[in-house]
Amino acid sequence: MPFTLPELPYPEAALEPSVDALTMNIHRTKHHKAYVDNLNKALDGQSAYASWSIEEICVGTASMPDAIKGAVRNNGGGHFNHSLFWQVMCPKGSGGAPSAPLAAAISAAFGAHDQFKAQLADAGVKRFGSGWSWLIRKTDGGLAITSTPNQDNPLMKGLVDVLGTPLLGVDVWEHAYYLKYQNRRADYLTAWWDVVNWNEVNRRYGA
């Protein structure tokens, strides 16, 4: 079954002023849609993967035939990453706070909450070119912060250095912020914390 572009769980203008409505529109209806369309094109006729979820696609990309591997890596990653990105944001003031178990895990891994925020933002600022900054849950249950280039993500076994389940991810491609922040990626990342949906991050951590 072909993959589809998900609807936003809020209006396009709901994340202002952190993320402007025009950026949200272009980001989802142009960039994300292109990833979905190109992923479906790459998988067309590949019956072996017809029932795979997008998570299974990401995990199994490295084992796919060379003829489609690159396209699936870029576009499958783009679809998974953006689908998560829309969910881990929400209008300012409605995102809640880290649950007690998640807060304890963050404290154990990174120290104070502000230290955690600084480390995740720093990973995004220092990502050369395009990519993502992630909070992940490792296979041993602990938390880690990592960064991936392009549309790679921590599910991609055999393709990335640090594996884990993404709990929170922030897009640091220029198309995610350039209309409002131009080259000021650090300003974008500072403002982005105001729209983090901790309720969704808590759900992912609990799952």
C-alpha positions as CSV (number, residue, x, y, z in Angstrom):
1,M,0.0,0.0,0.0
2,P,1.5,3.4,-1.0
3,F,2.6,5.7,1.8
4,T,0.6,8.9,2.2
5,L,1.3,12.5,3.4
6,P,0.0,12.8,6.9
7,E,-2.2,15.7,8.0
8,L,-0.8,18.1,10.6
9,P,-2.4,17.7,14.0
10,Y,-2.8,21.5,14.3
11,P,-3.3,24.4,11.9
12,E,-0.3,25.6,9.9
13,A,-0.1,28.9,11.8
14,A,-0.4,27.2,15.2
15,L,3.3,27.1,15.9
16,E,3.9,30.8,15.4
17,P,6.0,32.7,16.3
18,S,8.5,29.9,16.7
19,V,7.7,28.4,13.2
20,D,5.8,30.5,10.7
21,A,2.8,29.3,8.7
22,L,4.4,29.7,5.3
23,T,7.4,27.6,6.3
24,M,5.0,24.9,7.7
25,N,3.0,24.9,4.4
26,I,6.0,24.6,2.1
27,H,7.8,22.2,4.4
28,R,4.9,19.7,4.5
29,T,3.2,20.2,1.1
30,K,6.4,20.5,-1.0
31,H,9.3,18.9,0.8
32,H,7.6,16.1,2.8
33,K,5.2,15.3,-0.1
34,A,8.2,14.9,-2.4
35,Y,9.7,12.4,0.0
36,V,6.4,10.4,0.0
37,D,6.0,10.5,-3.7
38,N,9.6,9.5,-4.4
39,L,9.5,6.7,-1.8
40,N,6.4,5.3,-3.4
41,K,8.1,5.5,-6.8
42,A,11.2,3.7,-5.5
43,L,9.1,0.9,-4.0
44,D,6.7,0.5,-7.0
45,G,6.8,-3.1,-8.1
46,Q,8.9,-4.2,-5.0
47,S,6.4,-6.7,-3.6
48,A,8.8,-7.9,-0.9
49,Y,8.3,-4.6,0.9
50,A,4.6,-4.0,0.2
51,S,3.5,-4.6,3.8
52,W,6.5,-3.0,5.5
53,S,5.8,0.0,7.8
54,I,7.9,3.1,7.5
55,E,9.8,2.1,10.6
56,E,10.6,-1.3,9.0
57,I,11.7,0.4,5.8
58,C,14.2,2.5,7.8
59,V,15.5,-0.4,9.7
60,G,15.9,-2.5,6.6
61,T,17.2,0.0,4.1
62,A,20.8,-1.3,4.2
63,S,19.7,-4.7,3.1
64,M,17.7,-3.5,0.1
65,P,18.8,-4.0,-3.5
66,D,21.4,-1.4,-4.7
67,A,19.0,-0.2,-7.4
68,I,16.6,1.3,-4.8
69,K,18.7,1.6,-1.7
70,G,19.7,5.2,-2.2
71,A,16.3,6.4,-3.0
72,V,14.7,4.5,-0.1
73,R,17.3,5.8,2.3
74,N,16.7,9.4,1.3
75,N,13.0,9.4,0.9
76,G,12.0,6.7,3.4
77,G,14.1,8.6,6.0
78,G,12.5,11.9,4.9
79,H,9.0,10.5,5.3
80,F,9.7,8.9,8.7
81,N,11.6,12.0,10.0
82,H,9.0,14.5,9.0
83,S,6.1,12.4,10.2
84,L,7.7,12.3,13.7
85,F,8.6,16.0,13.5
86,W,5.0,17.1,13.0
87,Q,3.9,15.0,16.0
88,V,6.6,16.2,18.5
89,M,5.5,19.8,18.0
90,C,2.4,21.6,19.2
91,P,1.1,25.1,19.9
92,K,3.0,26.9,22.6
93,G,1.7,26.2,26.1
94,S,0.0,22.9,25.2
95,G,2.9,20.5,25.2
96,G,3.1,19.6,28.9
97,A,6.4,18.7,30.5
98,P,8.6,15.6,30.6
99,S,7.0,12.8,32.7
100,A,8.6,11.8,35.9
101,P,10.2,8.7,34.3
102,L,11.5,10.6,31.3
103,A,12.7,13.5,33.5
104,A,14.6,11.0,35.6
105,A,16.2,9.4,32.6
106,I,17.1,12.8,31.1
107,S,18.7,13.8,34.5
108,A,20.7,10.5,34.6
109,A,22.0,10.9,31.1
110,F,22.6,14.6,30.8
111,G,22.3,16.3,34.1
112,A,20.0,19.2,34.5
113,H,17.2,19.7,32.0
114,D,18.8,22.9,30.7
115,Q,22.0,20.9,30.0
116,F,20.0,18.4,28.0
117,K,18.4,21.2,25.9
118,A,21.8,22.7,25.3
119,Q,23.3,19.4,24.2
120,L,20.5,18.7,21.8
121,A,20.6,22.2,20.3
122,D,24.4,22.0,20.1
123,A,24.2,18.8,18.1
124,G,21.8,20.6,15.7
125,V,24.0,23.8,15.4
126,K,27.1,21.7,14.8
127,R,25.5,19.5,12.1
128,F,27.4,20.5,9.0
129,G,25.0,21.1,6.1
130,S,21.6,19.5,6.4
131,G,20.4,16.9,8.9
132,W,18.7,16.2,12.2
133,S,19.4,16.3,15.9
134,W,17.8,13.5,18.0
135,L,17.0,12.3,21.5
136,I,16.9,8.5,21.3
137,R,16.3,5.6,23.6
138,K,19.1,3.1,23.1
139,T,18.7,-0.7,23.2
140,D,19.9,-0.8,26.8
141,G,17.1,1.6,27.8
142,G,19.4,4.6,28.3
143,L,19.0,7.9,26.5
144,A,21.5,9.5,24.1
145,I,21.7,12.6,21.9
146,T,22.9,12.1,18.3
147,S,22.9,13.8,15.0
148,T,22.4,12.4,11.5
149,P,23.1,13.9,8.0
150,N,20.5,14.5,5.3
151,Q,17.4,12.3,6.0
152,D,19.2,9.5,7.9
153,N,17.8,8.6,11.3
154,P,18.8,6.4,14.3
155,L,16.7,3.4,13.0
156,M,18.9,2.8,10.0
157,K,20.9,-0.2,11.0
158,G,24.2,-0.5,9.1
159,L,24.0,3.1,7.9
160,V,24.4,5.3,11.0
161,D,26.8,5.3,13.9
162,V,24.4,5.4,16.8
163,L,21.2,3.3,16.8
164,G,18.1,3.8,18.9
165,T,14.4,4.6,18.9
166,P,13.8,8.3,18.1
167,L,11.9,10.1,20.9
168,L,12.4,13.7,19.8
169,G,13.9,15.0,16.6
170,V,14.5,18.5,15.2
171,D,15.0,19.3,11.6
172,V,18.0,21.5,10.9
173,W,17.7,21.5,7.1
174,E,17.6,25.2,5.9
175,H,14.1,24.7,4.6
176,A,12.9,24.2,8.1
177,Y,13.8,27.7,9.2
178,Y,15.3,29.9,6.5
179,L,12.3,32.0,5.6
180,K,12.1,33.3,9.2
181,Y,15.6,32.9,10.6
182,Q,17.8,33.0,7.5
183,N,21.2,31.7,8.6
184,R,20.5,31.9,12.3
185,R,20.1,28.2,13.0
186,A,20.8,28.7,16.7
187,D,17.9,31.2,17.0
188,Y,15.6,28.8,15.4
189,L,16.6,26.0,17.8
190,T,16.1,28.3,20.8
191,A,12.6,29.2,19.6
192,W,11.8,25.6,18.8
193,W,11.8,24.5,22.4
194,D,8.6,26.6,23.0
195,V,6.6,24.2,20.7
196,V,8.0,20.8,21.8
197,N,5.1,18.4,22.4
198,W,6.4,16.7,25.6
199,N,3.1,14.7,25.9
200,E,4.0,13.0,22.6
201,V,7.6,12.5,23.7
202,N,6.4,11.0,26.9
203,R,4.1,8.6,25.0
204,R,7.0,7.5,22.8
205,Y,9.3,7.0,25.8
206,G,6.6,4.9,27.6
207,A,6.0,2.8,24.5
